Amino acid sequence: MPLEVNGQSYETDEEGYLANLNDWQPELAEAMATADGAELSDNHWEVINFLREYYEEYQIAPAVRVLTKAIGKKLGKDKGNSKYLYELFPYGPAKQACKYAGLPKPTGCV
Amino acid sequence: MEDEGVVKKFCYMNRKAPYGTIYALESLEVVLIAAAFDQDISLVFADDGVYQLTNNQDTDGIGMKNFSKTYTALGDYDIKKIYVEKESLEERGLTADDLQALKYEDEDDDWAEKDSLFVVGREELSKIIDEQDVVLSF
């Protein structure tokens, strides 16, 4: 189902992941969150931006375990745990945050 | 599960050039998925597989995604044993300097960076493979 933002239409796959990585812009993340009934706080953006940087560097979306460890290292132990990340992204931190970040679904996620 | 807690030694053999066939990318994806199961994982690169780890890959001309940077994320996945066959490098005029530096951070040692790539001779490599419980060939 295509996503409509600012009069532009963006292609997504059947699960709502952005078809073209280069289409991404912050407004798209906002629109996806709104559709899920969520609102993005600075804490959400921290994770989304982290994922985009990770993808830029390694060309993959990290698995949850890897994400949790890396967030803990970068943003502190109080954020590098699954409780914190699941509170932010109840549909699964890797899956949901990757979607908002415009990345493909993490390898190994079903 | 009756096998719960049993850690097996898994070895992923990579023998093909990175592009042109899907083997290299598929192997990498399987490894990343398998890493979630806390098994003892080794990766072997031999024959044309050594090209998978080379520096400065550029795929613009062939319209494929350059996934070579993903190998540098293997450390994050706790994959710390990556063996490259010395003879395969030599036969192709390559040295360890032509390969990406693959490292992992040791959580128990204040995140010190340590090497995870080892260039080993054919004889030693055959011993390593012989010690494995499961060998998957790509």
gemmi code that builds the backbone of each chain (N, CA, C; Angstrom):
import gemmi

chains = {
    "A": [
        ("MET", (0.854, -1.196, 0.000), (0.000, 0.000, 0.000), (0.893, 1.249, 0.000)),
        ("PRO", (0.711, 2.142, -0.957), (1.577, 3.323, -0.978), (1.283, 4.268, 0.197)),
        ("LEU", (2.303, 4.975, 0.603), (2.192, 5.900, 1.719), (2.130, 7.325, 1.153)),
        ("GLU", (1.138, 8.081, 1.610), (0.977, 9.448, 1.094), (1.534, 10.455, 2.098)),
        ("VAL", (2.515, 11.239, 1.677), (3.047, 12.299, 2.536), (3.295, 13.546, 1.697)),
        ("ASN", (2.789, 14.658, 2.167), (2.949, 15.941, 1.462), (2.589, 15.855, -0.017)),
        ("GLY", (1.499, 15.142, -0.303), (1.056, 15.057, -1.687), (1.872, 14.112, -2.544)),
        ("GLN", (2.919, 13.500, -1.952), (3.752, 12.542, -2.687), (3.357, 11.124, -2.280)),
        ("SER", (3.478, 10.222, -3.204), (3.141, 8.839, -2.900), (4.414, 7.990, -2.885)),
        ("TYR", (4.578, 7.181, -1.825), (5.773, 6.353, -1.701), (5.389, 4.883, -1.641)),
        ("GLU", (6.109, 4.085, -2.417), (5.786, 2.665, -2.506), (6.288, 1.920, -1.255)),
        ("THR", (5.456, 1.026, -0.751), (5.888, 0.180, 0.364), (5.564, -1.273, 0.033)),
        ("ASP", (6.175, -2.205, 0.793), (5.845, -3.612, 0.564), (4.600, -3.981, 1.370)),
        ("GLU", (4.237, -5.271, 1.348), (2.956, -5.666, 1.960), (2.942, -5.478, 3.481)),
        ("GLU", (4.144, -5.348, 4.071), (4.180, -5.144, 5.525), (4.429, -3.685, 5.906)),
        ("GLY", (4.454, -2.826, 4.897), (4.596, -1.404, 5.186), (6.025, -0.891, 5.195)),
        ("TYR", (6.974, -1.747, 4.809), (8.362, -1.284, 4.713), (8.549, -0.514, 3.413)),
        ("LEU", (9.303, 0.542, 3.496), (9.548, 1.393, 2.341), (10.254, 0.596, 1.235)),
        ("ALA", (9.730, 0.721, 0.001), (10.304, -0.050, -1.097), (11.685, 0.482, -1.480)),
        ("ASN", (11.828, 1.773, -1.485), (13.098, 2.361, -1.897), (13.733, 3.141, -0.746)),
        ("LEU", (14.840, 2.604, -0.298), (15.575, 3.185, 0.833), (15.823, 4.687, 0.664)),
        ("ASN", (16.078, 5.103, -0.572), (16.440, 6.498, -0.809), (15.249, 7.452, -0.740)),
        ("ASP", (14.041, 6.891, -0.688), (12.851, 7.732, -0.556), (12.717, 8.322, 0.835)),
        ("TRP", (13.436, 7.767, 1.781), (13.178, 8.074, 3.188), (13.349, 9.553, 3.536)),
        ("GLN", (12.450, 10.026, 4.364), (12.586, 11.344, 4.977), (11.852, 11.292, 6.311)),
        ("PRO", (12.215, 12.171, 7.250), (11.625, 12.103, 8.589), (10.093, 12.098, 8.569)),
        ("GLU", (9.506, 12.846, 7.635), (8.035, 12.915, 7.583), (7.419, 11.530, 7.355)),
        ("LEU", (8.144, 10.671, 6.639), (7.626, 9.322, 6.385), (7.574, 8.513, 7.674)),
        ("ALA", (8.588, 8.689, 8.506), (8.602, 7.990, 9.798), (7.415, 8.445, 10.638)),
        ("GLU", (7.187, 9.765, 10.642), (6.043, 10.322, 11.386), (4.731, 9.720, 10.879)),
        ("ALA", (4.608, 9.651, 9.558), (3.366, 9.139, 8.973), (3.153, 7.666, 9.319)),
        ("MET", (4.235, 6.878, 9.286), (4.118, 5.454, 9.637), (3.715, 5.302, 11.100)),
        ("ALA", (4.319, 6.120, 11.958), (4.004, 6.046, 13.388), (2.538, 6.424, 13.621)),
        ("THR", (2.092, 7.486, 12.987), (0.697, 7.906, 13.129), (-0.250, 6.779, 12.726)),
        ("ALA", (0.095, 6.109, 11.621), (-0.740, 4.996, 11.157), (-0.790, 3.871, 12.190)),
        ("ASP", (0.296, 3.718, 12.974), (0.330, 2.696, 14.025), (-0.247, 3.214, 15.343)),
        ("GLY", (-0.717, 4.465, 15.330), (-1.262, 5.052, 16.555), (-0.194, 5.450, 17.555)),
        ("ALA", (1.007, 5.748, 17.057), (2.107, 6.134, 17.951), (2.580, 7.545, 17.603)),
        ("GLU", (3.278, 8.137, 18.557), (3.860, 9.448, 18.299), (5.353, 9.357, 18.595)),
        ("LEU", (6.170, 9.936, 17.738), (7.620, 9.760, 17.891), (8.221, 10.820, 18.814)),
        ("SER", (8.874, 10.355, 19.865), (9.565, 11.252, 20.792), (11.046, 11.299, 20.434)),
        ("ASP", (11.789, 12.136, 21.149), (13.241, 12.188, 20.928), (13.881, 10.820, 21.153)),
        ("ASN", (13.331, 10.066, 22.118), (13.876, 8.729, 22.392), (13.690, 7.788, 21.205)),
        ("HIS", (12.543, 7.908, 20.544), (12.331, 7.114, 19.328), (13.350, 7.519, 18.262)),
        ("TRP", (13.503, 8.814, 18.104), (14.408, 9.299, 17.044), (15.844, 8.860, 17.267)),
        ("GLU", (16.238, 8.793, 18.543), (17.590, 8.325, 18.860), (17.837, 6.946, 18.244)),
        ("VAL", (16.836, 6.067, 18.414), (16.977, 4.693, 17.911), (16.882, 4.678, 16.386)),
        ("ILE", (15.938, 5.433, 15.842), (15.766, 5.466, 14.382), (17.047, 5.977, 13.715)),
        ("ASN", (17.583, 7.055, 14.248), (18.809, 7.605, 13.659), (19.980, 6.646, 13.819)),
        ("PHE", (20.007, 5.971, 14.956), (21.067, 4.984, 15.165), (21.002, 3.893, 14.099)),
        ("LEU", (19.777, 3.414, 13.835), (19.606, 2.350, 12.843), (20.033, 2.809, 11.458)),
        ("ARG", (19.698, 4.041, 11.134), (20.082, 4.549, 9.809), (21.607, 4.627, 9.690)),
        ("GLU", (22.252, 5.058, 10.765), (23.720, 5.114, 10.737), (24.317, 3.703, 10.633)),
        ("TYR", (23.713, 2.767, 11.360), (24.212, 1.391, 11.335), (24.096, 0.829, 9.922)),
        ("TYR", (22.962, 1.096, 9.301), (22.753, 0.590, 7.941), (23.752, 1.224, 6.976)),
        ("GLU", (23.946, 2.513, 7.126), (24.890, 3.237, 6.265), (26.278, 2.597, 6.353)),
        ("GLU", (26.663, 2.234, 7.578), (28.001, 1.684, 7.765), (28.110, 0.219, 7.347)),
        ("TYR", (27.107, -0.588, 7.685), (27.252, -2.037, 7.488), (26.332, -2.631, 6.431)),
        ("GLN", (25.428, -1.824, 5.892), (24.521, -2.305, 4.841), (23.570, -3.404, 5.305)),
        ("ILE", (23.331, -3.461, 6.612), (22.293, -4.361, 7.116), (21.560, -3.698, 8.280)),
        ("ALA", (20.342, -4.135, 8.481), (19.615, -3.761, 9.686), (20.000, -4.778, 10.754)),
        ("PRO", (20.470, -4.336, 11.912), (20.967, -5.286, 12.912), (19.861, -6.116, 13.547)),
        ("ALA", (20.208, -7.312, 13.980), (19.282, -8.142, 14.753), (19.040, -7.489, 16.113)),
        ("VAL", (17.930, -7.823, 16.743), (17.568, -7.184, 18.020), (18.709, -7.245, 19.042)),
        ("ARG", (19.291, -8.442, 19.157), (20.357, -8.639, 20.138), (21.525, -7.674, 19.887)),
        ("VAL", (21.854, -7.521, 18.602), (22.967, -6.660, 18.225), (22.588, -5.193, 18.455)),
        ("LEU", (21.365, -4.872, 18.113), (20.869, -3.506, 18.319), (20.925, -3.139, 19.802)),
        ("THR", (20.433, -4.035, 20.637), (20.377, -3.772, 22.076), (21.777, -3.510, 22.629)),
        ("LYS", (22.703, -4.362, 22.241), (24.072, -4.220, 22.727), (24.691, -2.899, 22.247)),
        ("ALA", (24.469, -2.595, 20.970), (25.083, -1.403, 20.389), (24.475, -0.124, 20.963)),
        ("ILE", (23.179, -0.151, 21.199), (22.522, 1.021, 21.810), (23.065, 1.226, 23.226)),
        ("GLY", (23.220, 0.123, 23.944), (23.747, 0.202, 25.301), (25.123, 0.834, 25.329)),
        ("LYS", (25.903, 0.482, 24.334), (27.261, 1.010, 24.281), (27.247, 2.499, 23.927)),
        ("LYS", (26.363, 2.853, 22.990), (26.362, 4.238, 22.513), (25.561, 5.179, 23.415)),
        ("LEU", (24.408, 4.727, 23.878), (23.513, 5.637, 24.597), (23.407, 5.333, 26.088)),
        ("GLY", (24.111, 4.320, 26.545), (24.086, 4.022, 27.983), (23.290, 2.774, 28.305)),
        ("LYS", (23.685, 2.141, 29.409), (23.073, 0.872, 29.802), (21.568, 0.982, 30.046)),
        ("ASP", (21.117, 2.148, 30.542), (19.688, 2.288, 30.843), (18.844, 2.225, 29.571)),
        ("LYS", (19.473, 2.428, 28.409), (18.738, 2.341, 27.140), (19.055, 1.063, 26.378)),
        ("GLY", (20.144, 0.423, 26.735), (20.554, -0.789, 26.025), (19.955, -2.041, 26.620)),
        ("ASN", (18.662, -2.040, 26.808), (18.018, -3.269, 27.280), (16.683, -3.426, 26.574)),
        ("SER", (16.213, -4.671, 26.494), (15.020, -4.898, 25.676), (13.767, -4.257, 26.278)),
        ("LYS", (13.734, -4.099, 27.597), (12.547, -3.483, 28.211), (12.371, -2.059, 27.669)),
        ("TYR", (13.441, -1.289, 27.735), (13.393, 0.092, 27.257), (12.993, 0.138, 25.777)),
        ("LEU", (13.628, -0.721, 24.976), (13.387, -0.682, 23.534), (11.977, -1.171, 23.178)),
        ("TYR", (11.491, -2.165, 23.920), (10.133, -2.645, 23.650), (9.084, -1.634, 24.093)),
        ("GLU", (9.396, -0.845, 25.115), (8.454, 0.207, 25.503), (8.333, 1.254, 24.406)),
        ("LEU", (9.467, 1.552, 23.785), (9.440, 2.529, 22.686), (8.762, 1.934, 21.453)),
        ("PHE", (9.111, 0.696, 21.163), (8.627, 0.050, 19.932), (7.963, -1.281, 20.274)),
        ("PRO", (6.702, -1.214, 20.691), (6.033, -2.431, 21.177), (5.881, -3.532, 20.128)),
        ("TYR", (5.943, -3.181, 18.848), (5.841, -4.222, 17.819), (7.177, -4.914, 17.569)),
        ("GLY", (8.132, -4.678, 18.428), (9.460, -5.264, 18.247), (10.422, -4.188, 17.817)),
        ("PRO", (11.453, -3.918, 18.633), (12.341, -2.796, 18.354), (12.987, -2.873, 16.978)),
        ("ALA", (13.470, -4.029, 16.594), (14.164, -4.088, 15.314), (13.169, -3.895, 14.177)),
        ("LYS", (12.078, -4.650, 14.236), (11.090, -4.593, 13.154), (10.476, -3.204, 12.981)),
        ("GLN", (9.913, -2.702, 14.084), (9.159, -1.456, 13.997), (10.084, -0.258, 13.761)),
        ("ALA", (11.188, -0.207, 14.479), (12.095, 0.921, 14.319), (12.734, 0.914, 12.930)),
        ("CYS", (13.027, -0.262, 12.416), (13.594, -0.352, 11.065), (12.591, 0.145, 10.037)),
        ("LYS", (11.352, -0.169, 10.258), (10.316, 0.281, 9.328), (10.278, 1.812, 9.291)),
        ("TYR", (10.239, 2.409, 10.477), (10.205, 3.877, 10.544), (11.476, 4.482, 9.950)),
        ("ALA", (12.580, 3.756, 10.070), (13.856, 4.266, 9.573), (14.006, 4.050, 8.066)),
        ("GLY", (13.006, 3.407, 7.466), (13.050, 3.209, 6.021), (13.959, 2.067, 5.591)),
        ("LEU", (14.349, 1.221, 6.553), (15.261, 0.117, 6.232), (14.465, -1.147, 5.926)),
        ("PRO", (15.111, -2.114, 5.276), (14.437, -3.395, 5.089), (14.269, -4.092, 6.432)),
        ("LYS", (13.417, -5.081, 6.465), (13.206, -5.853, 7.688), (14.518, -6.540, 8.047)),
        ("PRO", (14.887, -6.560, 9.338), (16.176, -7.160, 9.703), (16.280, -8.613, 9.242)),
        ("THR", (17.459, -8.987, 8.805), (17.705, -10.356, 8.374), (17.417, -11.307, 9.530)),
        ("GLY", (16.617, -12.317, 9.271), (16.342, -13.293, 10.316), (15.087, -12.984, 11.108)),
        ("CYS", (14.453, -11.844, 10.824), (13.196, -11.510, 11.494), (12.047, -12.152, 10.726)),
        ("VAL", (11.161, -12.821, 11.435), (10.016, -13.394, 10.724), (8.727, -12.699, 11.122)),
    ],
    "B": [
        ("MET", (13.047, -29.271, 24.013), (13.983, -29.796, 23.021), (15.058, -30.649, 23.684)),
        ("GLU", (15.289, -31.844, 23.159), (16.250, -32.721, 23.819), (17.688, -32.214, 23.662)),
        ("ASP", (17.909, -31.446, 22.585), (19.268, -30.968, 22.337), (19.542, -29.607, 22.975)),
        ("GLU", (18.633, -29.154, 23.789), (18.773, -27.819, 24.355), (20.094, -27.677, 25.096)),
        ("GLY", (20.785, -26.598, 24.816), (22.036, -26.364, 25.515), (23.248, -26.966, 24.848)),
        ("VAL", (23.036, -27.808, 23.852), (24.175, -28.402, 23.165), (24.721, -27.398, 22.148)),
        ("VAL", (25.986, -27.094, 22.290), (26.602, -26.172, 21.346), (27.416, -26.971, 20.347)),
        ("LYS", (27.072, -26.812, 19.078), (27.820, -27.532, 18.047), (28.747, -26.578, 17.314)),
        ("LYS", (29.750, -27.170, 16.711), (30.683, -26.371, 15.923), (30.212, -26.331, 14.474)),
        ("PHE", (29.828, -25.147, 14.051), (29.346, -24.943, 12.686), (30.412, -24.230, 11.874)),
        ("CYS", (30.661, -24.736, 10.692), (31.636, -24.089, 9.819), (30.971, -23.752, 8.486)),
        ("TYR", (31.084, -22.523, 8.101), (30.530, -22.085, 6.818), (31.671, -21.883, 5.835)),
        ("MET", (31.667, -22.700, 4.781), (32.718, -22.643, 3.769), (32.285, -21.726, 2.630)),
        ("ASN", (33.136, -20.761, 2.303), (32.807, -19.835, 1.219), (33.878, -19.942, 0.143)),
        ("ARG", (33.489, -20.416, -1.030), (34.489, -20.682, -2.070), (34.242, -19.938, -3.368)),
        ("LYS", (33.207, -19.114, -3.407), (32.871, -18.484, -4.688), (33.052, -16.971, -4.648)),
        ("ALA", (33.277, -16.380, -5.809), (33.412, -14.931, -5.907), (32.125, -14.257, -5.398)),
        ("PRO", (32.256, -13.029, -4.878), (31.108, -12.397, -4.211), (29.908, -12.117, -5.124)),
        ("TYR", (30.157, -11.791, -6.366), (29.035, -11.439, -7.239), (28.988, -12.420, -8.411)),
        ("GLY", (27.919, -12.387, -9.157), (27.790, -13.309, -10.291), (26.950, -14.514, -9.928)),
        ("THR", (27.092, -14.977, -8.708), (26.161, -15.981, -8.176), (25.662, -15.456, -6.840)),
        ("ILE", (24.645, -16.098, -6.307), (24.036, -15.615, -5.073), (24.652, -16.275, -3.836)),
        ("TYR", (25.603, -17.199, -4.048), (26.132, -17.975, -2.921), (26.702, -17.127, -1.780)),
        ("ALA", (27.518, -16.137, -2.130), (28.196, -15.368, -1.080), (27.187, -14.630, -0.201)),
        ("LEU", (26.249, -13.970, -0.835), (25.252, -13.206, -0.076), (24.354, -14.128, 0.746)),
        ("GLU", (23.971, -15.259, 0.145), (23.123, -16.210, 0.872), (23.860, -16.756, 2.092)),
        ("SER", (25.115, -17.080, 1.914), (25.905, -17.600, 3.016), (25.963, -16.576, 4.145)),
        ("LEU", (26.224, -15.333, 3.785), (26.315, -14.265, 4.777), (24.999, -14.130, 5.546)),
        ("GLU", (23.899, -14.207, 4.838), (22.597, -14.073, 5.507), (22.333, -15.251, 6.431)),
        ("VAL", (22.679, -16.434, 5.980), (22.490, -17.611, 6.833), (23.341, -17.477, 8.094)),
        ("VAL", (24.560, -17.000, 7.930), (25.453, -16.834, 9.074), (24.862, -15.833, 10.071)),
        ("LEU", (24.343, -14.731, 9.567), (23.773, -13.712, 10.454), (22.560, -14.254, 11.209)),
        ("ILE", (21.783, -15.070, 10.540), (20.615, -15.664, 11.200), (21.073, -16.701, 12.227)),
        ("ALA", (21.995, -17.557, 11.806), (22.471, -18.625, 12.688), (23.149, -18.063, 13.933)),
        ("ALA", (23.702, -16.859, 13.808), (24.407, -16.255, 14.943), (23.494, -16.074, 16.148)),
        ("ALA", (22.189, -16.027, 15.902), (21.239, -15.834, 17.007), (21.116, -17.079, 17.875)),
        ("PHE", (21.626, -18.215, 17.410), (21.401, -19.461, 18.140), (22.553, -19.874, 19.043)),
        ("ASP", (23.484, -18.935, 19.259), (24.575, -19.195, 20.205), (25.321, -20.496, 19.944)),
        ("GLN", (25.668, -20.737, 18.711), (26.477, -21.904, 18.391), (27.925, -21.449, 18.194)),
        ("ASP", (28.806, -22.420, 18.077), (30.218, -22.112, 17.869), (30.459, -22.002, 16.363)),
        ("ILE", (30.595, -20.791, 15.885), (30.617, -20.561, 14.442), (32.012, -20.193, 13.938)),
        ("SER", (32.393, -20.849, 12.840), (33.601, -20.453, 12.122), (33.242, -20.194, 10.671)),
        ("LEU", (33.947, -19.251, 10.079), (33.771, -18.990, 8.654), (35.094, -19.291, 7.964)),
        ("VAL", (35.005, -19.934, 6.812), (36.214, -20.207, 6.038), (36.057, -19.586, 4.658)),
        ("PHE", (37.103, -18.917, 4.216), (37.107, -18.358, 2.862), (38.271, -18.967, 2.112)),
        ("ALA", (37.940, -19.666, 1.031), (38.977, -20.322, 0.242), (38.618, -20.218, -1.236)),
        ("ASP", (39.562, -20.603, -2.091), (39.383, -20.458, -3.539), (38.936, -19.021, -3.861)),
        ("ASP", (38.006, -18.856, -4.826), (37.565, -17.496, -5.169), (36.799, -16.827, -4.026)),
        ("GLY", (36.442, -17.600, -3.008), (35.758, -17.029, -1.848), (36.565, -15.938, -1.158)),
        ("VAL", (37.881, -15.972, -1.319), (38.702, -14.946, -0.656), (38.377, -13.551, -1.191)),
        ("TYR", (37.865, -13.498, -2.428), (37.494, -12.186, -2.996), (36.340, -11.532, -2.221)),
        ("GLN", (35.570, -12.336, -1.517), (34.439, -11.780, -0.765), (34.894, -10.778, 0.282)),
        ("LEU", (36.110, -10.964, 0.777), (36.581, -10.118, 1.880), (37.479, -8.975, 1.430)),
        ("THR", (37.666, -8.801, 0.130), (38.619, -7.791, -0.326), (38.126, -6.375, -0.025)),
        ("ASN", (39.097, -5.489, 0.100), (38.864, -4.057, 0.310), (38.300, -3.395, -0.928)),
        ("ASN", (37.697, -2.247, -0.718), (37.342, -1.334, -1.817), (36.564, -1.986, -2.949)),
        ("GLN", (35.585, -2.793, -2.614), (34.735, -3.347, -3.673), (33.830, -2.240, -4.207)),
        ("ASP", (33.593, -2.287, -5.498), (32.750, -1.273, -6.130), (31.810, -1.987, -7.092)),
        ("THR", (30.526, -1.973, -6.770), (29.575, -2.743, -7.569), (28.747, -1.857, -8.494)),
        ("ASP", (29.121, -0.583, -8.596), (28.318, 0.343, -9.412), (28.087, -0.182, -10.825)),
        ("GLY", (29.137, -0.753, -11.406), (29.063, -1.190, -12.789), (28.160, -2.388, -13.032)),
        ("ILE", (27.855, -3.153, -11.973), (27.056, -4.363, -12.197), (25.669, -4.252, -11.565)),
        ("GLY", (25.377, -3.106, -10.972), (24.034, -2.870, -10.450), (23.629, -3.805, -9.325)),
        ("MET", (24.613, -4.292, -8.567), (24.274, -5.117, -7.403), (24.656, -4.384, -6.138)),
        ("LYS", (23.976, -4.727, -5.053), (24.314, -4.104, -3.780), (25.692, -4.563, -3.325)),
        ("ASN", (26.497, -3.596, -2.912), (27.807, -3.924, -2.356), (27.617, -4.306, -0.888)),
        ("PHE", (27.629, -5.598, -0.624), (27.382, -6.036, 0.756), (28.681, -6.310, 1.513)),
        ("SER", (29.817, -5.894, 0.929), (31.093, -6.242, 1.559), (31.239, -5.616, 2.950)),
        ("LYS", (30.631, -4.456, 3.159), (30.757, -3.818, 4.483), (30.094, -4.658, 5.570)),
        ("THR", (29.151, -5.477, 5.172), (28.431, -6.269, 6.172), (29.375, -7.234, 6.902)),
        ("TYR", (30.440, -7.659, 6.217), (31.393, -8.557, 6.894), (32.003, -7.890, 8.129)),
        ("THR", (32.124, -6.558, 8.079), (32.724, -5.878, 9.225), (31.754, -5.817, 10.412)),
        ("ALA", (30.492, -6.181, 10.184), (29.523, -6.228, 11.289), (29.530, -7.596, 11.982)),
        ("LEU", (30.244, -8.564, 11.426), (30.203, -9.917, 11.996), (30.636, -9.937, 13.458)),
        ("GLY", (31.558, -9.053, 13.814), (32.003, -8.957, 15.206), (30.850, -8.643, 16.150)),
        ("ASP", (29.940, -7.772, 15.701), (28.755, -7.438, 16.515), (27.900, -8.671, 16.757)),
        ("TYR", (27.999, -9.636, 15.850), (27.211, -10.863, 15.952), (27.990, -11.970, 16.665)),
        ("ASP", (29.079, -11.564, 17.328), (29.911, -12.512, 18.071), (30.522, -13.587, 17.192)),
        ("ILE", (30.788, -13.258, 15.958), (31.500, -14.191, 15.088), (32.959, -13.750, 15.049)),
        ("LYS", (33.782, -14.592, 15.654), (35.161, -14.180, 15.943), (36.200, -15.077, 15.295)),
        ("LYS", (35.728, -16.079, 14.539), (36.682, -17.007, 13.925), (36.461, -17.032, 12.418)),
        ("ILE", (37.235, -16.218, 11.742), (37.105, -16.117, 10.292), (38.459, -16.500, 9.696)),
        ("TYR", (38.473, -17.624, 8.987), (39.727, -18.161, 8.466), (39.815, -17.960, 6.954)),
        ("VAL", (40.950, -17.443, 6.526), (41.175, -17.255, 5.099), (42.356, -18.134, 4.701)),
        ("GLU", (42.175, -18.891, 3.651), (43.244, -19.814, 3.250), (44.387, -19.065, 2.566)),
        ("LYS", (45.556, -19.247, 3.114), (46.756, -18.542, 2.653), (47.057, -18.853, 1.180)),
        ("GLU", (47.004, -20.126, 0.826), (47.341, -20.519, -0.541), (46.373, -19.908, -1.555)),
        ("SER", (45.094, -19.815, -1.178), (44.117, -19.225, -2.101), (44.450, -17.757, -2.361)),
        ("LEU", (44.878, -17.062, -1.305), (45.294, -15.661, -1.484), (46.480, -15.595, -2.436)),
        ("GLU", (47.490, -16.408, -2.154), (48.723, -16.373, -2.945), (48.466, -16.700, -4.412)),
        ("GLU", (47.626, -17.695, -4.648), (47.340, -18.093, -6.031), (46.679, -16.970, -6.823)),
        ("ARG", (46.062, -16.042, -6.101), (45.381, -14.924, -6.756), (46.165, -13.617, -6.637)),
        ("GLY", (47.397, -13.715, -6.181), (48.232, -12.516, -6.057), (47.750, -11.569, -4.983)),
        ("LEU", (47.061, -12.094, -3.982), (46.547, -11.253, -2.902), (47.336, -11.502, -1.617)),
        ("THR", (47.315, -10.504, -0.735), (47.869, -10.699, 0.606), (46.811, -10.249, 1.610)),
        ("ALA", (47.123, -10.441, 2.883), (46.176, -10.047, 3.940), (45.854, -8.555, 3.857)),
        ("ASP", (46.789, -7.762, 3.321), (46.550, -6.316, 3.210), (45.437, -5.974, 2.223)),
        ("ASP", (45.115, -6.890, 1.334), (44.038, -6.639, 0.373), (42.665, -6.922, 0.976)),
        ("LEU", (42.661, -7.437, 2.192), (41.384, -7.799, 2.823), (40.953, -6.739, 3.829)),
        ("GLN", (39.661, -6.684, 4.068), (39.141, -5.780, 5.084), (39.622, -6.237, 6.461)),
        ("ALA", (39.814, -5.279, 7.344), (40.157, -5.629, 8.721), (38.873, -6.062, 9.424)),
        ("LEU", (38.858, -7.291, 9.890), (37.668, -7.762, 10.600), (38.012, -7.908, 12.078)),
        ("LYS", (37.236, -7.201, 12.896), (37.528, -7.189, 14.331), (36.262, -7.365, 15.132)),
        ("TYR", (36.437, -7.715, 16.381), (35.305, -7.714, 17.303), (35.723, -6.992, 18.572)),
        ("GLU", (34.723, -6.533, 19.308), (35.014, -5.853, 20.569), (34.762, -6.817, 21.709)),
        ("ASP", (35.778, -6.989, 22.525), (35.662, -7.936, 23.633), (34.991, -7.263, 24.825)),
        ("GLU", (33.744, -7.667, 25.045), (32.936, -7.064, 26.107), (33.584, -7.253, 27.482)),
        ("ASP", (34.265, -8.394, 27.642), (34.866, -8.715, 28.935), (36.230, -8.063, 29.120)),
        ("ASP", (36.665, -7.329, 28.118), (37.983, -6.701, 28.195), (37.846, -5.218, 27.838)),
        ("ASP", (36.841, -4.572, 28.437), (36.591, -3.145, 28.240), (36.457, -2.791, 26.749)),
        ("TRP", (35.790, -3.639, 26.002), (35.493, -3.408, 24.588), (36.759, -3.253, 23.745)),
        ("ALA", (37.823, -3.904, 24.155), (39.046, -3.825, 23.355), (38.805, -4.480, 21.991)),
        ("GLU", (39.326, -3.846, 20.943), (39.165, -4.410, 19.597), (40.171, -5.529, 19.378)),
        ("LYS", (39.681, -6.663, 18.914), (40.576, -7.779, 18.648), (40.330, -8.335, 17.250)),
        ("ASP", (41.373, -8.900, 16.678), (41.244, -9.451, 15.328), (40.345, -10.672, 15.310)),
        ("SER", (39.522, -10.769, 14.273), (38.737, -11.995, 14.126), (39.069, -12.692, 12.809)),
        ("LEU", (39.964, -12.101, 12.023), (40.346, -12.720, 10.753), (41.741, -13.346, 10.876)),
        ("PHE", (41.835, -14.598, 10.463), (43.106, -15.303, 10.556), (43.447, -15.928, 9.203)),
        ("VAL", (44.633, -15.616, 8.720), (45.093, -16.261, 7.491), (45.805, -17.549, 7.900)),
        ("VAL", (45.303, -18.675, 7.390), (45.897, -19.961, 7.789), (46.244, -20.795, 6.553)),
        ("GLY", (47.244, -21.626, 6.703), (47.678, -22.487, 5.612), (46.705, -23.636, 5.405)),
        ("ARG", (46.814, -24.249, 4.226), (45.893, -25.311, 3.823), (45.862, -26.467, 4.832)),
        ("GLU", (47.048, -26.812, 5.313), (47.128, -27.959, 6.228), (46.404, -27.671, 7.545)),
        ("GLU", (46.668, -26.467, 8.072), (46.023, -26.092, 9.330), (44.503, -25.992, 9.133)),
        ("LEU", (44.126, -25.453, 7.984), (42.705, -25.287, 7.699), (41.997, -26.640, 7.657)),
        ("SER", (42.659, -27.635, 7.108), (42.014, -28.942, 7.021), (41.799, -29.516, 8.421)),
        ("LYS", (42.708, -29.186, 9.351), (42.522, -29.630, 10.741), (41.321, -28.922, 11.353)),
        ("ILE", (41.224, -27.616, 11.090), (40.093, -26.839, 11.641), (38.764, -27.408, 11.134)),
        ("ILE", (38.734, -27.715, 9.844), (37.487, -28.235, 9.264), (37.167, -29.615, 9.848)),
        ("ASP", (38.227, -30.380, 10.082), (38.054, -31.722, 10.617), (37.424, -31.719, 12.017)),
        ("GLU", (37.635, -30.629, 12.759), (37.115, -30.542, 14.132), (35.638, -30.152, 14.196)),
        ("GLN", (35.056, -29.800, 13.051), (33.685, -29.270, 13.063), (32.635, -30.376, 13.176)),
        ("ASP", (31.499, -30.021, 13.755), (30.354, -30.942, 13.782), (29.552, -30.829, 12.489)),
        ("VAL", (29.438, -29.603, 11.999), (28.624, -29.365, 10.796), (29.416, -28.457, 9.855)),
        ("VAL", (29.515, -28.863, 8.596), (30.172, -27.998, 7.604), (29.158, -27.692, 6.503)),
        ("LEU", (28.929, -26.405, 6.305), (27.977, -25.993, 5.251), (28.772, -25.316, 4.156)),
        ("SER", (28.577, -25.768, 2.932), (29.393, -25.305, 1.833), (28.612, -24.384, 0.911)),
        ("PHE", (29.212, -23.234, 0.637), (28.568, -22.270, -0.276), (29.501, -21.932, -1.421)),
    ],
}
model = gemmi.Model(1)
for chain_id, residues in chains.items():
    chain = gemmi.Chain(chain_id)
    for i, (resn, *xyz) in enumerate(residues, 1):
        res = gemmi.Residue()
        res.name, res.seqid = resn, gemmi.SeqId(i, " ")
        for name, pos in zip(("N", "CA", "C"), xyz):
            atom = gemmi.Atom()
            atom.name, atom.element = name, gemmi.Element(name[0])
            atom.pos, atom.b_iso = gemmi.Position(*pos), 0.0
            res.add_atom(atom)
        chain.add_residue(res)
    model.add_chain(chain)
structure = gemmi.Structure()
structure.add_model(model)
structure.setup_entities()
